[in-house]
Amino acid sequence: MTINYTTDENDFLTHQLFVASKSDRIKRKRQRSKIAVPFIYIAFGFLFLFQDKISLTIIFFIIGLLWFLFYPLWERQHYINHYKSFIRENYKDRLGRIVTLEFSNEYILAKDNGSESKVLTTEIVEMCEIPTTIFVRLKGGQSFIMPKDKITDLDNVKAKLKELADHLEIIYEVDEKWQWK
């Protein structure tokens, strides 16, 4: 099976955000930032409440509540901006290139303008399908990023990838509800 497509910044951004959303370290960090800081503000609010400083109590409670409500929105956009600048800096030579992937049961042959690589299928850890993209994740942390909207005959490609996953006895995860939150 051979697939041809071009990659752009959004494809790499989707991949970075997907990997971040699956990282236990990043999930813990985001949860801690969402909960710990408002908790500290509310704790100071109670401290000021016991000292009969009502105006400071109200201010700290409001800041804690606003942090809890609005920080996740800011943080989500912060990650997007961070990864966009990372992609522009590190993947600028890979954007807009035509990628050709040839899948067989033994190897994946990847070609783009000027380079070619051959990866044994035993290096595949899992395959993940989200609403916009399919990722073939490898042991070294790399992935093949296949944007669904740029692949012709998508149903046939998905069937072949599921067949390859069964052959390799690896996970083919489908998460049609995934989105960056």
N, C-alpha and C positions, 0 to 999 in steps of 0.2 A: 504494500500500500504506500502510495506517495502523496504527500500533501504539500502544496505551495501556498504561501501567504506572505504578507508584509507585516512588520511589527512597527508600532508607534509608541509614543510616550504613555498613552493610556493603558496599553497592554502591560508594560513593565510596572506601571503604577498599581494596576489591579493585582499583579503578582506580589508586589511588595506588601500591599495592604492585606492580602490574603494570608501571606506568611506571618505577618505581624499579628493578625487576628487569631492564629493558631498557636502562637508562642506563649507558653506558660509564663515566662518571665515578663513579657509585655502585658499579658492579662493581669498579672498580680500588680504590676506597677500602675496600670491604669485604674484598677480597683482601689488601690491604696490612695492614690491621688484624689479619687472621687470621694472617698469616705473619711480619710484621716484628717485632711485640712478642715473640712466643715466641723468635724468632731472637736478639733482643737479650738476653733472659734466659739462653738457652743459651750465648751468647757470654760473658756474665759468669760463667756456671757454669764454662766452660773456663778462663777467666782465674783463677778461684779454685782450680781443680783444679791449675793449674801453680804456684800459691802454696801448695800442700798444705793448703788449707782445705777439707777434705772435707765438713764439715757445711754450709758455705755453698754448695758445689758442688751438693750434693744438693737443698738448698732451691731454688736457682735453676733446676735442671733440672725439679723438680716444678712450680714456678710456670709455667715455660715450657710444659710438657706440659698442665697444667690450663687455661692460657689457650687453647692450641690446640684443646683438646677442648670447653671450655664457653663461650668467648667468642662463637662463632657463635650459640649458643642464646640467650644474653642479647641479642646485637645484633639478632637477628630480632624478639624481643619488643619491644626498644627502638624499632625502626622502626614496629611496629604501634601502640604507645602514642603515639609522636610523631604519626603520621598521624591517629589517632583524635582527638587534641586539636586538631590543625589543622582537621579536618573539622567538629568541633563549633563551633569558633570562626568559620570562614569559610563553611561551607555550611549553617548551622543553618536558614536561611530556605528552603533547597531540599529539606530532608528531609521525607518524607511527602507530597510534592506529586504530583498526577497529571500525568504527562508524556504528551503526544501527539506522535508523530513521523509525518509524512506524507512518504514517499519518492516521488520521481519521477526520471526520467532527468536532469532539468535542475536540480532544487533539493530541499532538505530543509526542510520547514516544521516547526518545533518550537514547541510551545505548552505552557505550564504555567500555574498559577494567576496570572493577571495579566500575563503576558508572552508575547510571540510573536516568533520570529525566523525569517528565511528565509536559508538558506545555499546557495550554488551548489554543485552536486556536484563542480565542478572544484576546490573547496577540500578535498576528501577526499584524504588521503594514503594511508591503508590501512584495512583492516578486520581486526580481530583477534578470534578466537573462542577462549575458554578454557573450561574445564569449567563455569563458573557464569555467564559473562557474554560479551556481544559488545560490542566497542568500535568505534565509527566515529571514527577519528582524523582531525582537521582540521589544516591547515597551521599555524595559529596556536598549536598545542599543546593546544587544547581537544579534547574528545571527547564523543560521545554514548555514554552508558553504558546498555546494555540488559540487565538481568538476565534470564537464561533462564527462571528459575522463575516470573517474573511476566508472561511473554508467552504469550498464547494462540496456538495454531497456530504453534508454534516452527519446525516443519519448513518451512512455507510462507514464513515470514519469512527463514529462512536461505537458502532457494532464491532468493528475490527479491534479497537482499543480494548473493549470489554472482553473480547475473545483472547487477546494477548494477555490481559490481566488474569484471566482464568488459567491460561496456559502456564503463566509464571507463578500462579497461586499468590497473587498480591491483591491489595484492596483497590477497587475502583469505586471511589466515593462520589456520590452525587448529592450536592447540597444546593438545590434550586432556590433556596430562600436566603442564601448568603448575601450579605451586604455589609459594607464597612460601617460600623457604628462607633 
